Amino acid sequence: MSLLNPVKERADGRKVRYAVVGAGWIAQEDFMPGVAKTGNSMMTALVTGDARKGRELSEKYGIEHVCGYDGFDALLKSGKIDAIYLATPNTMHRDFTTRALAAGIHVLCEKPMAPTIEDCRAMIEAGQKAGAKLMIAYRLHFEEATLEAIETVRNGTLGQARIFSSIFTQQVEPSNHRTEGNKWAGPLPDMGPYPINAVRNLFGAEPIEAFGRTASAKGDERFGEIPEW
């Protein structure tokens, strides 16, 4: 997939039929509204544990098939989908990804990929074994400003690039799942992939070492289970 031309049509000319798995904020605000703009994709199924949300989104987007998580395996065998967009909590990524890939269904999985290296390798191996594609939904290297930055660095306009510095911050509501310690969605795994992937694309190289530190100030009840920084 070219960074300059990320949209590819299916070889047979059909649109890619997606099942959206997990109907939280990221799916509703980013993926689902964006599908219609791709020209090569459509949503034919939705998997959610919230029946009311399922009905509302089905009506809004004309999604034909809606089921709970207990219907996921049947959906994979139904012939109604070609791929899934996976937007469940991070700790569930490995389970749903490996099940889909084993069924020959492609997976576009939200970042971060998974909580452990073992999980990530199992996901990759499942795709290799089944011949299905696995892609992590890190989007910034498809966006215009990032593509321009990559070109500026690689064409030598700035000379030889040696140092990259990034600061990335955002607010979080107390009710957001990122504040829950068992979701593996604190600031390091949730926001860390952005600067790491930015520098990988800018320099066209892989890191040889990575480490992270976390900390919290006292008195903010949002960060009882996760670090603030």
C-alpha positions in Angstrom: 0.0 0.0 0.0 1.6 3.3 -1.1 1.6 6.2 1.4 0.8 8.5 -1.5 -2.1 6.4 -2.7 -3.6 4.4 0.2 -7.0 3.7 -1.4 -7.0 0.5 -3.4 -9.9 -1.1 -5.1 -10.6 -4.8 -4.8 -9.3 -6.9 -7.7 -12.8 -7.9 -8.6 -14.1 -4.3 -8.4 -16.4 -4.8 -5.4 -16.3 -2.6 -2.4 -14.7 -4.1 0.7 -17.5 -5.2 3.1 -16.6 -4.3 6.7 -18.0 -5.4 10.0 -17.5 -2.8 12.7 -16.6 -4.7 15.9 -17.1 -2.4 18.9 -19.3 0.7 18.6 -17.5 3.1 21.0 -16.4 6.7 20.4 -13.6 6.0 17.9 -15.8 3.8 15.7 -18.7 6.3 15.7 -16.7 9.5 15.4 -14.0 8.5 13.0 -14.4 5.2 11.2 -18.1 4.9 10.5 -18.6 8.5 9.1 -15.4 8.0 7.0 -16.4 4.8 5.2 -18.7 6.6 2.7 -15.8 8.9 1.7 -13.5 6.1 0.7 -15.3 5.0 -2.4 -14.0 1.5 -2.0 -15.6 0.3 1.3 -19.0 -0.3 2.9 -20.4 -1.4 6.2 -22.5 -4.5 6.1 -22.4 -5.6 9.8 -22.0 -4.3 13.3 -21.0 -6.2 16.4 -21.9 -4.5 19.7 -22.9 -5.5 23.2 -25.4 -2.6 23.3 -28.6 -3.5 21.5 -30.0 0.1 21.6 -26.8 1.5 20.1 -26.9 -1.3 17.5 -30.4 -0.3 16.4 -29.6 3.4 16.2 -26.4 2.9 14.2 -28.0 0.3 11.9 -30.7 2.8 11.0 -28.2 5.7 10.6 -25.9 3.9 8.3 -28.1 1.3 6.7 -26.2 -1.6 8.2 -27.9 -4.8 7.3 -26.6 -7.2 10.0 -26.3 -6.4 13.7 -25.3 -8.9 16.4 -23.9 -9.2 19.9 -20.4 -10.4 20.6 -21.8 -13.9 21.0 -22.7 -13.9 17.3 -19.2 -12.9 16.1 -18.0 -16.4 15.0 -21.2 -17.0 13.1 -20.8 -13.6 11.3 -17.3 -14.6 10.3 -18.7 -17.6 8.5 -21.8 -15.9 7.1 -20.2 -14.6 3.8 -21.5 -11.1 4.6 -18.2 -9.5 5.3 -14.6 -9.4 3.9 -13.0 -7.6 6.8 -13.5 -6.3 10.3 -12.7 -2.9 11.8 -11.8 -3.8 15.4 -12.4 -1.1 18.0 -12.9 -3.1 21.2 -10.9 -2.3 24.3 -7.2 -3.1 23.8 -7.1 -6.2 26.0 -9.6 -7.8 23.6 -7.6 -7.2 20.3 -5.8 -10.5 20.2 -8.9 -12.6 20.7 -11.1 -11.0 18.0 -8.2 -10.6 15.6 -7.0 -14.2 15.7 -10.5 -15.5 15.4 -11.2 -13.3 12.3 -7.9 -14.0 10.6 -8.3 -17.8 11.2 -11.6 -17.5 9.3 -9.9 -15.8 6.4 -11.4 -12.3 7.3 -9.0 -9.4 7.0 -8.5 -7.2 10.1 -8.1 -3.4 10.5 -7.3 -3.2 14.2 -7.2 0.0 16.2 -4.0 1.0 17.9 -2.3 0.1 20.3 -2.0 -3.3 18.7 -2.1 -5.4 21.9 -0.8 -5.3 25.5 2.1 -7.8 25.1 4.7 -8.8 22.5 3.3 -12.3 22.7 -0.2 -11.1 21.8 1.2 -9.1 18.9 3.2 -12.0 17.5 0.2 -14.3 17.8 -1.9 -11.8 15.8 0.8 -11.6 13.1 1.2 -15.3 12.9 -2.5 -15.9 12.6 -2.7 -13.7 9.5 0.4 -15.3 8.0 -1.1 -18.8 8.6 -4.5 -18.0 7.1 -3.2 -15.7 4.3 -5.4 -12.9 5.6 -4.2 -9.3 6.0 -3.7 -7.5 9.4 -3.2 -3.8 9.5 -3.1 -1.5 12.5 -5.3 1.6 12.1 -2.6 4.2 12.6 -3.8 6.9 10.3 -1.4 9.9 10.5 1.0 8.8 7.8 -1.9 9.0 5.3 -2.7 12.6 6.2 -1.5 15.5 4.0 0.5 17.4 6.7 2.4 14.2 7.7 3.1 13.2 4.0 4.5 16.7 3.4 6.7 16.4 6.5 8.0 13.1 5.3 8.8 14.5 1.9 10.6 17.5 3.4 12.8 15.3 5.5 13.6 12.7 2.8 14.3 15.2 0.0 17.1 16.8 2.1 15.5 20.3 2.4 16.5 20.3 6.1 19.8 18.6 5.6 20.5 15.3 7.3 17.9 14.7 9.9 19.4 13.5 13.2 17.0 14.5 16.0 13.2 14.1 16.4 11.3 15.7 19.4 7.5 15.3 20.0 5.1 16.4 22.7 1.6 14.9 22.6 -1.1 15.7 25.1 -4.8 15.5 25.5 -7.5 15.8 28.1 -9.5 12.8 29.3 -13.0 12.7 30.8 -13.3 10.8 34.1 -15.9 8.5 32.5 -13.6 7.6 29.6 -12.4 3.9 29.5 -8.8 5.2 29.3 -9.0 5.9 33.0 -9.7 2.3 33.9 -6.5 0.4 34.8 -7.7 -3.0 33.4 -8.1 -1.6 29.9 -4.4 -1.1 29.1 -5.2 2.4 27.7 -3.1 4.8 29.8 -1.1 7.6 28.2 2.0 5.4 27.3 0.2 2.7 25.3 -2.6 5.0 24.0 -0.5 8.0 22.9 3.0 6.6 22.6 2.4 4.9 19.2 1.9 8.3 17.6 5.4 9.8 18.0 7.0 6.4 17.5 5.3 5.9 14.2 5.9 9.5 13.2 9.7 9.1 13.6 9.7 5.7 11.9 8.1 7.2 8.9 10.2 10.4 8.9 13.5 8.5 9.1 12.5 5.4 7.3 14.1 3.2 9.9 13.2 1.1 12.9 14.2 1.9 16.5 17.0 -0.1 18.1 15.8 0.6 21.6 12.7 2.0 23.3 11.7 2.8 26.9 9.0 4.8 28.7 8.4 6.4 32.0 5.1 7.3 33.7 4.2 9.6 36.5 1.2 11.3 38.2 0.5 14.4 40.2 -1.4 14.1 43.4 -5.0 15.1 43.8 -6.6 14.3 40.4 -9.2 11.6 40.9 -9.1 10.7 37.2 -5.7 9.0 37.7 -6.3 6.7 40.5 -5.8 3.6 38.3 -3.6 4.9 35.5 -0.7 7.4 35.3 -1.4 11.0 34.3 1.8 11.3 32.1 
